[in-house]
């Protein structure tokens, strides 16, 4: 089970505080911008190109810019029939993960989507902070 859907977070709420705390604790290495990567399995390079995959995922939010984040928005790994899709925000990555899990998109699938190591660490920090808050 993943986190509850936290795509809309009102400023000044405990959820906003948890998000800010998790972001502060899971800091960026090398001075690059934050990004949240998804590992996407069942992506066969001979069946899909990066532009088609990008179009499917960017419906859920802004993808990374190589110059800013140091990673490409979409990186297909032909040897492992997988890809990394990198989002600018946690909310966009989380929404895309839940919306596209198990679906066939751009002619490939069913997609098996897992959060990157960084995103998993971020989610652990988010859960820990939420657990420390008094009940509403």
C-alpha positions as CSV (number, residue, x, y, z in Angstrom):
1,X,0.0,0.0,0.0
2,X,1.1,3.5,-0.8
3,X,0.4,6.8,0.8
4,X,-3.0,8.3,0.8
5,X,-3.5,10.6,-2.2
6,X,-1.9,13.9,-1.2
7,X,-2.2,15.7,-4.5
8,X,-4.1,18.7,-3.1
9,X,-2.4,20.2,0.0
10,X,-3.7,23.4,1.5
11,X,-1.0,25.8,2.9
12,X,-0.9,26.0,6.6
13,X,-2.3,22.5,7.2
14,X,-0.6,19.6,8.9
15,X,-0.1,17.9,5.5
16,X,1.6,21.1,4.1
17,X,3.8,21.1,7.2
18,X,4.6,17.4,6.7
19,X,5.5,18.0,3.1
20,X,7.8,20.9,4.0
21,X,9.5,18.9,6.7
22,X,10.0,15.8,4.4
23,X,11.4,18.1,1.7
24,X,13.9,19.7,4.1
25,X,15.1,16.4,5.5
26,X,15.6,14.7,2.1
27,X,17.9,17.3,0.7
28,X,19.3,17.6,-2.8
29,X,22.8,16.3,-3.5
30,X,25.2,18.3,-5.8
31,X,23.1,21.5,-5.8
32,X,20.6,20.2,-8.4
33,X,16.9,20.8,-8.2
34,X,14.5,18.3,-6.5
35,X,13.0,15.6,-8.6
36,X,10.9,12.5,-8.0
37,X,11.6,9.6,-10.2
38,X,9.4,6.6,-11.1
39,X,10.9,3.3,-12.3
40,X,8.5,2.0,-15.0
41,X,8.7,-1.7,-16.0
42,X,7.4,-3.4,-19.1
43,X,8.6,-0.6,-21.3
44,X,10.1,-2.2,-24.4
45,X,12.3,0.2,-26.4
46,X,11.4,-1.3,-29.7
47,X,7.7,-0.6,-29.1
48,X,7.7,2.9,-27.7
49,X,9.8,6.1,-28.0
50,X,10.6,8.6,-25.3
51,X,8.4,11.3,-26.8
52,X,5.3,9.0,-26.6
53,X,6.1,7.9,-23.1
54,X,6.7,11.5,-22.1
55,X,3.3,12.6,-23.5
56,X,1.5,9.9,-21.4
57,X,3.2,10.9,-18.1
58,X,3.4,14.7,-18.4
59,X,-0.5,14.8,-18.3
60,X,0.0,14.3,-14.5
61,X,2.5,17.2,-14.0
62,X,5.7,18.8,-15.0
63,X,8.6,16.6,-15.9
64,X,12.2,17.4,-15.1
65,X,14.4,19.6,-17.2
66,X,17.9,18.1,-17.8
67,X,19.7,21.4,-17.3
68,X,18.0,22.2,-14.0
69,X,17.6,18.7,-12.4
70,X,20.6,16.9,-13.9
71,X,18.4,14.1,-15.2
72,X,16.4,13.6,-18.4
73,X,12.6,13.7,-18.1
74,X,12.3,10.2,-19.6
75,X,15.1,7.7,-19.9
76,X,14.3,4.4,-21.6
77,X,16.6,1.5,-20.5
78,X,16.4,-1.0,-23.4
79,X,18.5,-3.7,-21.6
80,X,16.0,-4.0,-18.8
81,X,12.8,-3.2,-20.7
82,X,12.2,-0.3,-18.3
83,X,12.4,3.4,-18.0
84,X,12.8,6.2,-15.5
85,X,10.3,9.1,-15.7
86,X,11.3,12.1,-13.5
87,X,8.8,14.6,-12.2
88,X,9.5,18.1,-10.6
89,X,7.1,17.4,-7.7
90,X,6.2,14.6,-5.5
91,X,2.5,15.2,-6.0
92,X,2.7,14.8,-9.8
93,X,4.9,11.6,-9.5
94,X,2.5,10.1,-7.0
95,X,-0.6,10.9,-9.1
96,X,1.0,9.4,-12.2
97,X,2.1,6.3,-10.3
98,X,-1.4,5.6,-9.1
99,X,-3.2,6.6,-12.3
100,X,-0.9,4.5,-14.7
101,X,-0.1,1.5,-12.5
102,X,-1.0,-1.7,-14.4
103,X,-2.2,0.2,-17.5
104,X,-1.1,-0.1,-21.0
105,X,0.0,3.3,-22.5
106,X,1.7,4.2,-25.7
107,X,1.5,0.6,-26.8
108,X,3.5,-0.8,-23.8
109,X,2.5,-2.4,-20.6
110,X,0.9,-3.4,-18.3
111,X,3.1,-0.8,-16.6
112,X,4.7,-1.8,-13.3
113,X,5.6,1.5,-11.5
114,X,7.8,1.8,-8.4
115,X,9.1,5.0,-6.8
116,X,12.8,5.8,-7.0
117,X,15.0,5.4,-3.9
118,X,14.9,9.1,-3.3
119,X,11.1,9.1,-3.6
120,X,10.9,6.2,-1.2
121,X,13.0,8.0,1.3
122,X,10.8,11.1,0.9
123,X,7.7,9.0,1.6
124,X,9.3,7.5,4.7
125,X,10.1,11.1,6.0
126,X,6.5,12.2,5.1
127,X,5.0,9.2,7.0
128,X,7.2,9.8,10.0
129,X,6.3,13.4,10.2
130,X,2.6,12.7,9.8
131,X,2.8,10.1,12.6
132,X,4.3,12.7,14.9
133,X,1.5,15.1,14.5
134,X,-1.4,15.2,17.1
135,X,-4.7,13.9,15.8
136,X,-7.0,16.5,14.1
